[in-house]
């Protein structure tokens, strides 16, 4: 090819799976990913928003997905997402719900609803702590019982896909999307030697060799690079703010811990002072009690002295009276 082409760039992706000339590729891709989850293989689809080269050149290169309906009325959405962000899971669920709910018009009943299948190819990891690259989200409870078998959401994480030996058609497609820019259309590897992969490479070749298509591809690629750069800058800024917030929080926690320690020390000091005051009060009470006891003892001694003095006075009076009696007796005898 004249220029390497990345099939994950959305205008190329839309041309691969959303062009009328590639309807067989769309059906092959859907059957490869959904596989046994379908009641029967898809044999025909109607592309609801077919690829239009002009929309990429004249409509500001808006991001697009692929929507289709099969002959049973089942709906399909396929989207490639190169940039990851916090609210992507909400967007994935919302777009599925939007497509599913738009089936009914005024006056139509719920029995006219048909299964809706959404497939998201992500260039980055959505579930970082899970090694699986294929996720099928359906409507089941915690015991695996199905509420309603009306499709679901399939998420394929290309960054986690590492298979070298191709065992399924899904793996073939994922490896094509992952290694597309490095593929040589003149000497394709063995795993690309199928009718569908050769047709997919033909679509890449059109973007490589047709100047109009290649300019659209370059413009879209540059836009996505700018978006990725902006996202990285925002993530770096958010990380810097987060680290600053963590540092501030840690400093605040240290200050609070120091304050708590100071408060504890003050409380302990106050408790020690209160204990000292209590001991002093107890000592004062003991001293007061001792003083009272001494006063009581002094009072008892004083009472004892007073009683002794009274006794001595009584004895002295008896001696006086006795002496007086003796003297009177002497007078009588004379």
Protein Blocks (a to p, Z undefined) as FASTA:
>chain_A
ZZdcdfkbmklmmmmmmcfklmmmmmmmmmmmnmmmpfbdcfbdcdfbdcdfklmmmnoo
pacddddddfkopacdddddfbdcfklmmmmmmmmmmmmmmmpcghiafklpccdddddd
dfbdfblmbcbfbdcdddddfkopafbagbiaddddfklpmcfbdcbfklmmmmmmmmmm
mpcfklccfklmcfklmmmmmmmmmmmmmmklmmmmmmmmmmmmmmmmmmmmmmmmmmmm
mmmmmmmmmmmmmmmmmmmmmmmmmmmmmmmmmmmmmmmmmmmmmmmmmmmmmmmmmmmm
mmmmmmmmmmmmmmmmmmmmmmmmmmmmmmmmZZ
